[in-house]
Amino acid sequence: QRLTNFRDVSKVLRTCIDILVHCYEKNPFASFGFTGAPIANINESDNNKRFRVYRAIMNRFFSPEQFNHLVFEKENVYLLINTDNKEADVKSKIINFFSTHYEFL
């Protein structure tokens, strides 16, 4: 929730993308999820600024052919479900995992 004041958002976001790509290369069945935490001391609720930025980037870097993009705007949660993962009920399992670890989903 804190800002670094480095004023280099692109470098931070690029690092995040690189980490996701690295994980995907190591496990081609990997799925991902994250929350867009509100910025401290700013009154934001659903669909906050970070979430909107992350959402735009995920749409640009992760194709809907490779990943189903599940968006929970009210909770600021974004899930990328790997379409190559043919495990039974993988979508439900991932949503359940997030629900277990994050009370708001």
N, C-alpha and C positions, 0 to 999 in steps of 0.2 A: 504494500500500500504506500510505501514511501517513494519519493523521487530522489534520484541520485544527484541531480543538478549537474550531471556530466554533459547534458544537452547533446547527447549522441544516441538518440533513439534507434537510428538505423543500425548501428553497430550491435546494440543489445538484441534487436529483433533478428538480425542476421545470425547471431550466435545461437539464438533459440531455434531457428530454422535448421542450422547446421547440426544441432544436437538431434533434432527429430529425424533428419535425413540419415545421420550416422546410426541411430537406433533402428531405423527401417532397413538400412543396408545389412545390419547384423542379424535382424529378424524380419524377413519379408512378410510375416503375418502380423506384425505389430500394429496396434491401434493406439490412438493418443487421445488425451482429454486435458482440458485446462479450464481454469476460471479466470475471468477478467476482474481482478480485485479493484474496487473503487479506490480512487486516489484519496489519500488521507486528507481530512479537513475540507473536502468538497462534497456537497450534498448530492450524491448520485444514487440511483436505485437500479432498476433494470436497464439493460442495454447501455451500460456505462461506456465512457470514452475508451478505456483500454480494451474492453470487449469488442467494440466496433472496429478498432484498429486491428486487433488479432483476427477478427472474422474476415476482414478484407484480405489480410495476408494469407490466411489459410486457403481462401478461395483461389488466390493467385498461385500458390505453390503446390497445392495438393489437389489433384484432379478428381472430379466426381467419379471417374471410371476406376480409380484406385481406392478411393475412400468415400464412404457415405458421410456427409456432413450433417451432424445432428446439432441443432441449435436450441438452446433453452435461454431465450433472451431475458426472461424475468429473473432467472438465477445467475445470469452471466456465465453460463457453462457452454463449452463448445467441445463436441466429441467428433473425432475422426475415426470411423469404423472401417477397418481394412476390408475391402471387398474380396481379397484373396483368402481371407480366413474363413474357412467353411465349417468351423466348429459349430455344433448345434446351439442355437439361441445365443450366439456371440453378442449380438446387440443387447439383449436383455441382461446378459451377464455383466457387460460393461456398465450399463446404466445402473444395475444393482450395486456394482462396486463403488461407483461414484455416490450413490445414495447412502451407502454404508459409511463412507468416509467423509462425506459432506452433507451436513444435516439439511441443507436448503433444497436439495433435489428430491 
